[in-house]
Amino acid sequence: MNTILQQLHLVHDRISQAAISCDRHPDTVQLLAVSKTKPVADVLTAYQAGQRQFGENYVQEAIDKIASLTVDCPDIVWHLIGPLQSNKTKPVAEAFDWVQSVDRLKIAKRLSAQRPAHLPPLNICLQVNISQEHNKSGLSIAEAARLADEIVALPRLCLRGIMAIPEATDDNNKLKAQLLELRQLFDRMAEKYPTIDTLSMGMSKDLELAVACGSTLVRVGTAIFGSRNV
């Protein structure tokens, strides 16, 4: 069996076991395959194995992949999970289905204005810097609440939830505290905004803990495709 296929099966097993262990149905947790720096062939292999949602960090690399796979993989769902500069919002608004890394009103306004009318509204997650690290993008909890109010008024966007990259730490208690704080923010926002259904947290190393803390979407790259190509 192809290595990517084997790894996909293992990741799905991990998600299922993590969900069952905390009395959740496995279907309540989606897998986003993070394909940044990986070739089109790897994406196609994962697609042929049934994977449909893919995450990319770099705009131009992603646009090239999307163009290459549009015909053969018409139902792929593309998520931008990396930082987005204002001068690159137009191609993102035109090609992606989701942007998980929104942390500024300026970016949101540009995405809304540039989203083509024939496409459904662009799904948006607010990126929260839950660990308050100075070198990391994202909003504080208070900022996220304020920005959510402004984004729901934009006509070509659909606010779906929050995304975060918690601190890279081996201290599971510290990590769990951050993940639970994100869950609490998600619950408050979901009560206020009916379109919110996505809590994007958890990656290859910590997906089990993220699922236990309420994640609805885990972003997994290395455990599927191997180490990042540089």
ZIKAZI-V585872 format. One record per backbone hydrogen bond with DSSP energy under -0.5 kcal/mol. NH is the residue of the N-H (numbers start at 1). CO is the residue of the C=O. E is the energy in kcal/mol with one decimal. If there is no record, write none. Layout:
nh->NH co->CO e->E
nh->NH co->CO e->E
//
This chain:
nh->6 co->2 e->-2.4
nh->7 co->3 e->-2.8
nh->8 co->4 e->-2.5
nh->9 co->5 e->-2.2
nh->10 co->6 e->-2.2
nh->11 co->7 e->-2.6
nh->12 co->8 e->-2.6
nh->13 co->9 e->-2.2
nh->14 co->10 e->-2.3
nh->15 co->11 e->-2.6
nh->16 co->12 e->-2.5
nh->17 co->13 e->-2.7
nh->18 co->14 e->-2.5
nh->19 co->15 e->-2.5
nh->20 co->16 e->-2.7
nh->21 co->17 e->-2.2
nh->22 co->18 e->-0.7
nh->22 co->19 e->-1.1
nh->23 co->20 e->-1.7
nh->24 co->19 e->-3.0
nh->28 co->25 e->-2.4
nh->29 co->26 e->-1.6
nh->30 co->216 e->-2.9
nh->32 co->30 e->-0.5
nh->32 co->218 e->-2.8
nh->33 co->31 e->-0.6
nh->33 co->53 e->-2.4
nh->34 co->32 e->-0.7
nh->34 co->220 e->-2.5
nh->35 co->33 e->-0.9
nh->35 co->55 e->-1.8
nh->36 co->55 e->-0.6
nh->38 co->35 e->-2.1
nh->42 co->39 e->-0.8
nh->43 co->39 e->-1.5
nh->44 co->40 e->-2.7
nh->45 co->41 e->-2.1
nh->46 co->42 e->-2.2
nh->47 co->43 e->-2.7
nh->48 co->44 e->-2.7
nh->49 co->45 e->-0.9
nh->50 co->47 e->-2.1
nh->51 co->46 e->-2.3
nh->54 co->52 e->-0.5
nh->54 co->77 e->-2.5
nh->55 co->33 e->-2.5
nh->56 co->79 e->-2.6
nh->59 co->57 e->-0.5
nh->62 co->58 e->-2.4
nh->63 co->59 e->-2.8
nh->64 co->60 e->-2.2
nh->65 co->61 e->-1.8
nh->66 co->62 e->-3.0
nh->67 co->63 e->-2.3
nh->68 co->64 e->-1.9
nh->69 co->65 e->-1.8
nh->70 co->66 e->-1.1
nh->73 co->69 e->-2.6
nh->76 co->73 e->-1.6
nh->77 co->52 e->-2.9
nh->78 co->76 e->-0.6
nh->79 co->54 e->-2.8
nh->80 co->98 e->-2.1
nh->81 co->56 e->-2.8
nh->81 co->79 e->-0.6
nh->82 co->56 e->-0.9
nh->88 co->85 e->-2.0
nh->89 co->86 e->-1.0
nh->92 co->88 e->-1.1
nh->93 co->89 e->-3.0
nh->94 co->90 e->-1.8
nh->95 co->91 e->-1.5
nh->96 co->92 e->-2.4
nh->97 co->78 e->-2.0
nh->98 co->78 e->-2.0
nh->99 co->123 e->-2.3
nh->100 co->80 e->-3.1
nh->101 co->80 e->-0.5
nh->102 co->125 e->-1.6
nh->103 co->101 e->-0.5
nh->108 co->104 e->-1.8
nh->109 co->105 e->-2.9
nh->110 co->106 e->-2.0
nh->111 co->107 e->-2.5
nh->112 co->108 e->-2.3
nh->113 co->109 e->-2.4
nh->114 co->110 e->-2.0
nh->115 co->111 e->-0.8
nh->115 co->112 e->-0.6
nh->119 co->116 e->-1.4
nh->122 co->156 e->-2.5
nh->123 co->97 e->-2.2
nh->124 co->158 e->-2.7
nh->125 co->99 e->-2.4
nh->126 co->161 e->-2.3
nh->127 co->102 e->-2.1
nh->128 co->126 e->-0.6
nh->128 co->163 e->-2.9
nh->129 co->139 e->-2.4
nh->130 co->128 e->-1.4
nh->132 co->129 e->-1.4
nh->136 co->133 e->-1.4
nh->139 co->127 e->-2.6
nh->144 co->140 e->-2.5
nh->145 co->141 e->-1.8
nh->146 co->142 e->-1.7
nh->147 co->143 e->-2.8
nh->148 co->144 e->-2.2
nh->149 co->145 e->-1.3
nh->150 co->146 e->-1.1
nh->151 co->147 e->-2.5
nh->152 co->148 e->-2.0
nh->153 co->150 e->-0.7
nh->154 co->151 e->-2.0
nh->157 co->154 e->-1.1
nh->158 co->122 e->-2.7
nh->160 co->124 e->-3.2
nh->160 co->158 e->-0.6
nh->161 co->124 e->-1.2
nh->162 co->198 e->-1.7
nh->163 co->126 e->-2.8
nh->164 co->200 e->-1.8
nh->165 co->128 e->-0.5
nh->166 co->164 e->-0.5
nh->169 co->167 e->-1.3
nh->172 co->170 e->-1.2
nh->175 co->171 e->-2.4
nh->176 co->172 e->-2.8
nh->177 co->173 e->-2.0
nh->178 co->174 e->-1.7
nh->179 co->175 e->-2.5
nh->180 co->176 e->-2.5
nh->181 co->177 e->-1.7
nh->182 co->178 e->-2.0
nh->183 co->179 e->-2.1
nh->184 co->180 e->-2.2
nh->185 co->181 e->-2.0
nh->186 co->182 e->-2.8
nh->187 co->183 e->-2.7
nh->188 co->184 e->-2.1
nh->189 co->185 e->-2.5
nh->190 co->186 e->-2.8
nh->191 co->187 e->-1.5
nh->192 co->188 e->-1.1
nh->193 co->189 e->-2.9
nh->194 co->192 e->-0.5
nh->196 co->193 e->-1.5
nh->197 co->160 e->-2.6
nh->198 co->160 e->-2.4
nh->199 co->197 e->-0.5
nh->200 co->162 e->-2.7
nh->200 co->198 e->-0.6
nh->201 co->199 e->-1.0
nh->201 co->217 e->-1.3
nh->207 co->203 e->-1.2
nh->210 co->206 e->-2.3
nh->211 co->207 e->-2.7
nh->212 co->208 e->-2.1
nh->213 co->209 e->-1.4
nh->214 co->211 e->-1.4
nh->215 co->210 e->-2.6
nh->216 co->199 e->-2.2
nh->217 co->199 e->-1.4
nh->218 co->30 e->-2.4
nh->219 co->202 e->-2.7
nh->220 co->32 e->-2.6
nh->220 co->218 e->-0.7
nh->224 co->221 e->-1.6
nh->225 co->221 e->-3.1
nh->226 co->221 e->-0.5
nh->226 co->222 e->-2.0
//
